[in-house]
Amino acid sequence: MDKSQMLAPLQEVATIAAGNAATALSKLVAQPVSVSVPTAKLMDIEQAMKVLGPTQQVTSAGLMKLEGDAKGLLIFTLSPDDAEAMAQHIAKQHTSTPYNDVDQSILREVVNIIGGAALSALGTFLGMQLWQSIPGSATDMLGAVLDPFVAELGSSYDQVLVLQEAFTVTGEATSVKMLIIIDPPSTTTMLQKISEKLSGNRAANN
């Protein structure tokens, strides 16, 4: 089986994650959210980081680890201006306190909610126990934010599975990128779960 055929079932996994994350984000900001066509690719970890932009680019990023029956990393990035606009909008929805600066706690809550929605959907679809770590966030050069994770994953694996999605809050044209990076053993487990699911469906239909 070539690489494209192997990854085909994971395209549905990426689509499910994207749809549920977009729904959660839309509820959070009380605005429509559109989502790009998700992709599922195998690539080395440095290539995966380049998907998010130049390492010298100042970015607001939220990160959390994927734990449980699969291991990996969820990364959310957006420009500092978009992060501030989103945080202001969310703050206005939930508090009457004047809001002036990017609040990292709001960014972490965004990551927690939309990342949790994505993982919950994936866990249900795959029949796996998945949960997220406490999210972290930072506004800094992209390389400085991601280097520790690049070093950790890159020292263990040549390639990782990358599920890539991009969301746009249509009312304010705010864009958010989401990368779900999954290590090779977990990718194998996911493919096995999908195969079992498809086999079960075929048996039920016969």
C-alpha positions as CSV (number, residue, x, y, z in Angstrom):
1,M,0.0,0.0,0.0
2,D,1.5,3.4,-1.0
3,K,1.6,6.3,1.4
4,S,-1.4,8.1,-0.1
5,Q,-3.6,5.0,0.3
6,M,-2.4,4.5,3.8
7,L,-3.3,8.1,4.8
8,A,-6.7,8.1,3.0
9,P,-8.6,6.9,6.1
10,L,-6.9,9.6,8.2
11,Q,-8.4,12.3,6.0
12,E,-11.7,11.5,7.6
13,V,-10.1,11.7,11.0
14,A,-8.8,15.2,10.1
15,T,-12.2,16.3,8.8
16,I,-14.0,15.1,12.0
17,A,-11.5,17.0,14.2
18,A,-11.8,20.1,12.1
19,G,-15.6,20.1,12.0
20,N,-15.9,19.8,15.8
21,A,-13.2,22.3,16.5
22,A,-14.9,24.8,14.2
23,T,-18.2,24.3,15.9
24,A,-16.7,24.9,19.3
25,L,-14.9,28.0,18.1
26,S,-18.0,29.4,16.5
27,K,-19.9,28.9,19.8
28,L,-17.1,30.6,21.8
29,V,-16.9,33.7,19.6
30,A,-20.6,33.7,18.7
31,Q,-19.8,34.2,15.0
32,P,-19.7,31.9,12.0
33,V,-16.4,30.0,11.5
34,S,-15.3,28.6,8.2
35,V,-12.7,25.8,7.9
36,S,-10.3,24.9,5.1
37,V,-10.2,21.4,3.6
38,P,-8.2,19.5,6.2
39,T,-5.1,17.5,5.3
40,A,-3.3,14.4,6.7
41,K,0.3,14.1,5.8
42,L,3.4,12.2,6.9
43,M,6.4,14.6,7.2
44,D,9.5,15.2,9.3
45,I,9.0,17.4,12.4
46,E,10.9,20.4,10.9
47,Q,8.7,20.4,7.8
48,A,5.6,20.3,10.1
49,M,6.8,23.4,11.9
50,K,7.3,25.2,8.6
51,V,3.7,24.8,7.8
52,L,3.0,27.3,10.6
53,G,5.3,30.0,9.2
54,P,8.8,31.3,9.4
55,T,10.6,30.6,12.7
56,Q,11.4,34.3,13.1
57,Q,7.8,35.3,12.8
58,V,6.2,36.7,16.0
59,T,3.2,34.5,16.7
60,S,0.6,33.9,19.4
61,A,0.6,30.2,20.0
62,G,-1.3,27.8,22.2
63,L,-0.1,24.3,22.8
64,M,-1.2,21.1,24.6
65,K,-0.1,17.5,24.6
66,L,-2.3,14.7,23.3
67,E,-2.3,11.9,25.9
68,G,-4.0,8.6,26.5
69,D,-4.3,5.9,23.8
70,A,-2.4,8.2,21.4
71,K,0.5,10.6,21.9
72,G,1.1,13.8,20.2
73,L,0.8,17.6,20.2
74,L,-1.9,20.1,19.4
75,I,-0.6,23.5,18.2
76,F,-2.8,26.6,17.5
77,T,-1.3,29.7,16.0
78,L,-2.6,33.1,15.0
79,S,-1.1,36.5,14.5
80,P,-0.8,38.7,17.7
81,D,-3.2,41.2,16.2
82,D,-5.8,38.4,15.5
83,A,-5.2,37.0,19.0
84,E,-5.9,40.4,20.5
85,A,-9.0,40.8,18.4
86,M,-10.3,37.4,19.3
87,A,-9.6,37.9,23.0
88,Q,-11.3,41.2,23.0
89,H,-14.4,39.7,21.3
90,I,-14.5,36.8,23.8
91,A,-14.0,39.1,26.7
92,K,-16.9,41.3,25.6
93,Q,-19.1,38.2,25.4
94,H,-18.4,37.1,29.0
95,T,-17.5,40.2,31.0
96,S,-18.2,43.9,31.3
97,T,-14.6,44.6,32.4
98,P,-12.7,46.9,30.0
99,Y,-10.2,44.9,28.0
100,N,-7.0,46.3,26.6
101,D,-4.2,43.7,26.2
102,V,-3.8,40.2,24.8
103,D,-4.7,38.0,27.7
104,Q,-2.9,34.7,27.6
105,S,-5.5,33.1,29.8
106,I,-8.1,33.7,27.1
107,L,-5.9,32.2,24.5
108,R,-5.3,29.1,26.7
109,E,-9.1,28.8,27.2
110,V,-9.6,28.9,23.4
111,V,-7.1,26.2,22.9
112,N,-8.6,24.1,25.7
113,I,-12.1,24.4,24.3
114,I,-11.5,23.8,20.6
115,G,-8.7,21.3,21.2
116,G,-10.9,19.4,23.6
117,A,-13.8,19.3,21.0
118,A,-11.4,17.9,18.4
119,L,-10.0,15.2,20.6
120,S,-13.5,14.3,22.0
121,A,-14.7,13.7,18.4
122,L,-11.7,11.7,17.5
123,G,-11.9,9.6,20.6
124,T,-15.5,8.8,19.9
125,F,-14.9,8.0,16.2
126,L,-11.8,5.8,16.9
127,G,-13.0,4.2,20.1
128,M,-9.9,5.5,21.9
129,Q,-9.4,7.3,25.2
130,L,-7.9,10.7,24.3
131,W,-7.4,13.7,26.5
132,Q,-5.4,16.9,26.5
133,S,-2.9,18.3,28.9
134,I,-3.3,21.7,30.6
135,P,-2.7,24.1,27.7
136,G,0.2,26.6,27.5
137,S,0.5,29.8,25.5
138,A,3.0,32.4,24.5
139,T,3.5,35.3,22.1
140,D,7.0,35.1,20.8
141,M,9.0,34.2,17.7
142,L,7.5,30.9,16.4
143,G,10.9,29.1,16.6
144,A,11.3,30.0,20.3
145,V,7.9,28.7,21.2
146,L,8.2,25.4,19.3
147,D,11.9,24.5,19.6
148,P,11.5,22.4,22.8
149,F,8.7,20.3,21.1
150,V,10.7,20.0,17.9
151,A,13.7,18.7,19.8
152,E,11.6,16.2,21.8
153,L,9.7,14.8,18.8
154,G,12.7,15.0,16.4
155,S,15.0,13.1,18.6
156,S,12.5,10.1,18.7
157,Y,11.0,9.9,15.2
158,D,12.0,10.6,11.6
159,Q,8.4,11.4,10.5
160,V,5.2,12.2,12.2
161,L,1.5,12.3,11.1
162,V,0.3,15.9,10.7
163,L,-3.4,16.8,10.6
164,Q,-3.6,20.4,9.4
165,E,-6.7,22.7,9.6
166,A,-7.2,26.4,9.3
167,F,-10.2,28.3,10.6
168,T,-11.5,31.8,9.8
169,V,-13.9,33.7,12.0
170,T,-15.8,35.3,9.2
171,G,-17.1,38.3,11.0
172,E,-13.7,39.6,11.8
173,A,-11.5,37.7,9.3
174,T,-9.5,36.3,12.2
175,S,-7.5,33.2,11.1
176,V,-6.4,30.3,13.4
177,K,-4.2,27.4,12.3
178,M,-4.4,24.1,14.0
179,L,-1.9,21.3,13.7
180,I,-2.3,17.9,15.4
181,I,1.0,16.1,15.4
182,I,0.8,12.3,16.2
183,D,3.7,10.0,16.7
184,P,4.2,6.9,14.5
185,P,3.1,4.3,17.1
186,S,-0.1,6.2,17.7
187,T,-0.6,6.6,13.9
188,T,-0.4,2.8,13.6
189,T,-2.9,2.4,16.4
190,M,-5.3,4.8,14.7
191,L,-5.1,3.0,11.4
192,Q,-5.8,-0.3,13.2
193,K,-8.8,1.2,14.9
194,I,-10.2,2.5,11.5
195,S,-9.6,-0.9,9.9
196,E,-11.5,-2.6,12.8
197,K,-14.3,0.0,12.4
198,L,-14.6,-0.6,8.7
199,S,-14.6,-4.4,9.2
200,G,-17.3,-4.1,11.8
201,N,-19.4,-2.0,9.5
202,R,-19.0,-4.5,6.6
203,A,-20.0,-7.4,8.9
204,A,-23.0,-5.5,10.2
205,N,-24.2,-4.9,6.6
206,N,-23.8,-8.6,5.5
